[in-house]
Amino acid sequence: MPRDLPEDQRANSPGSWVIEYGTLTVDCRDEEDAKRIVRGLHLRARVVARTGYGVFPIRILEGADLATWLSE
């Protein structure tokens, strides 16, 4: 993902991921960045990992799907 984009546009860039943890939303640079964050959180509470808005195909992962995704 281009690093020269303003922060508010990075979540809409191809390759971006978003982590939802309770009421917190974390924009990630890429899938590997998202996986690093999820590994630290998924055993504590409900976590959802999804592609950023405008990224296709859309992927939304939670529950048991997170474990599979983390092992990819």
QUIURGI-V422934 format. One record per residue. RES is the residue in one letter. SS is DSSP state (@ for helix, = for strand, . for the rest). PHI is phi as a letter, one per 40 degrees, with the letter a starting at -180 (NA if undefined). D_CENTER is the distance of its C-alpha to the mean C-alpha in Angstrom with 1 decimal. Layout:
BEGIN
RES;SS;PHI;D_CENTER / RES;SS;PHI;D_CENTER
END
This chain:
BEGIN
M;.;NA;13.6 / P;.;c;16.7 / R;.;c;16.8 / D;.;c;19.7 / L;.;c;17.9 / P;.;c;18.1 / E;@;d;15.1 / D;@;c;15.2 / Q;@;b;15.0 / R;@;c;12.1 / A;.;c;9.5 / N;.;c;11.9 / S;.;c;12.4 / P;.;d;12.2 / G;.;g;9.6 / S;.;c;7.1 / W;=;b;3.4 / V;=;b;3.3 / I;=;b;4.2 / E;=;b;7.7 / Y;=;b;10.4 / G;.;g;13.8 / T;.;c;14.6 / L;=;c;12.1 / T;=;b;9.2 / V;=;b;7.4 / D;=;c;6.7 / C;=;b;5.8 / R;.;c;8.5 / D;.;a;7.5 / E;@;c;6.4 / E;@;c;8.8 / D;@;c;7.7 / A;@;c;4.4 / K;@;c;7.3 / R;@;c;9.6 / I;@;c;8.3 / V;@;c;8.0 / R;@;d;11.4 / G;@;c;12.9 / L;@;b;12.1 / H;.;c;12.2 / L;.;c;16.0 / R;.;c;16.6 / A;.;a;15.4 / R;.;c;13.5 / V;=;b;9.8 / V;=;b;7.7 / A;=;b;4.3 / R;=;a;4.9 / T;=;c;5.9 / G;.;c;7.4 / Y;.;c;11.0 / G;.;g;13.5 / V;.;c;11.6 / F;.;b;13.7 / P;.;c;13.7 / I;.;c;11.4 / R;.;b;9.4 / I;=;b;8.8 / L;=;b;8.9 / E;=;a;10.8 / G;.;f;14.0 / A;@;c;15.7 / D;@;c;13.3 / L;@;c;10.9 / A;@;c;13.9 / T;@;c;14.6 / W;@;c;11.2 / L;@;c;11.5 / S;@;c;15.1 / E;.;c;14.5
END
